[in-house]
Amino acid sequence: MENDAERIREKVLRLIDLKYESDVAFEQAANLAPKTVSNWRRGRSTSYMKQLAKIAPLLGIHAADFLLDAGSDDYGQKLLHLWRRTEVLPPEERAALTETLSEVIRLYLSSHKE
């Protein structure tokens, strides 16, 4: 089974391909360093994980949508599972991801109020 980080990477790349004419155009729109998306595509970097809240609007989705699989209602479990996998990240990357996940949860809750 594919892990959540890989699904998120694939979704990011698919949306970049759909919404932008090139990786360079997306990098410029997102104010990313050159070759960032190339590194994502090659699996050399997972910096997209700590930038989900920033790049989601550029890709036309909510940051929470990166963490949701079609047909799955177990969003809390997915977030918890993803969080537990971050223990292997360097402290600064884990802190950035913590901030992103907090923002994702906040956005999700604010967009799903009854």
C-alpha positions in Angstrom: 0.0 0.0 0.0 1.2 3.4 -1.0 2.0 5.7 2.0 0.3 9.0 2.6 3.4 11.2 1.8 3.7 9.5 -1.6 0.0 10.1 -2.4 0.4 13.7 -1.4 3.5 14.0 -3.7 1.6 12.5 -6.6 -1.4 14.8 -6.0 0.9 17.9 -5.8 2.7 16.9 -9.1 -0.6 16.0 -10.9 -2.1 19.4 -10.0 1.1 21.2 -11.0 0.8 19.5 -14.4 -2.9 20.4 -14.7 -2.7 24.0 -13.6 0.7 25.2 -14.8 2.4 25.1 -18.2 5.7 24.1 -16.6 7.4 23.4 -13.3 9.3 26.7 -13.6 6.0 28.6 -13.9 4.7 26.9 -10.7 8.1 27.6 -8.9 7.8 31.2 -9.8 4.2 31.5 -8.7 5.0 29.8 -5.4 8.3 31.7 -4.9 10.3 28.4 -4.8 13.9 27.9 -5.7 14.7 26.6 -9.2 14.6 22.8 -9.5 12.4 22.4 -6.4 9.7 20.6 -8.4 12.3 18.5 -10.2 13.6 17.4 -6.9 10.0 16.5 -5.8 9.5 14.5 -9.0 12.7 12.5 -8.5 11.9 11.9 -4.8 15.0 13.8 -3.7 13.0 16.2 -1.6 9.9 16.2 0.5 9.8 19.9 1.1 6.3 20.0 -0.3 5.1 18.4 3.0 6.0 21.6 4.9 4.5 23.9 2.3 1.1 22.3 1.8 -0.8 25.3 3.2 1.2 27.7 1.0 0.9 25.8 -2.3 -2.7 24.5 -2.0 -4.3 27.8 -3.0 -2.0 28.0 -6.0 -3.2 24.5 -7.0 -6.9 25.4 -6.5 -7.6 23.2 -3.5 -7.7 23.4 0.3 -4.7 22.2 2.1 -6.9 19.5 3.9 -7.6 18.0 0.5 -4.1 16.7 0.3 -4.8 14.4 3.2 -8.0 13.0 2.1 -8.5 10.0 -0.1 -11.5 9.8 -2.3 -14.2 7.8 -0.6 -12.6 7.7 2.8 -14.3 9.3 5.8 -11.5 8.6 8.3 -9.8 12.0 8.1 -8.7 12.1 11.7 -7.0 8.7 11.5 -5.2 9.8 8.3 -3.9 12.9 10.0 -2.8 11.0 13.1 -1.2 8.3 10.9 0.7 11.0 8.9 1.8 12.8 12.1 3.2 9.6 13.6 5.3 9.0 10.5 7.0 12.4 11.0 9.2 11.2 13.8 12.0 10.5 11.4 12.1 14.1 10.1 14.8 16.5 11.3 13.4 18.8 14.1 13.0 21.9 11.9 11.1 19.9 9.2 8.9 18.3 11.8 8.1 21.7 13.3 7.2 23.1 9.9 5.0 20.1 9.2 3.4 20.5 12.6 2.5 24.0 11.7 1.1 22.9 8.3 -1.0 20.1 9.9 -2.4 22.6 12.4 -3.3 24.9 9.6 -4.9 22.0 7.6 -7.0 21.0 10.6 -8.1 24.6 11.1 -9.0 25.0 7.4 -10.8 21.7 7.3 -12.8 22.5 10.4 -13.7 26.0 9.3 -14.8 24.8 5.8 -16.9 22.0 7.3 -18.9 23.8 9.9 -22.6 22.9 9.9 
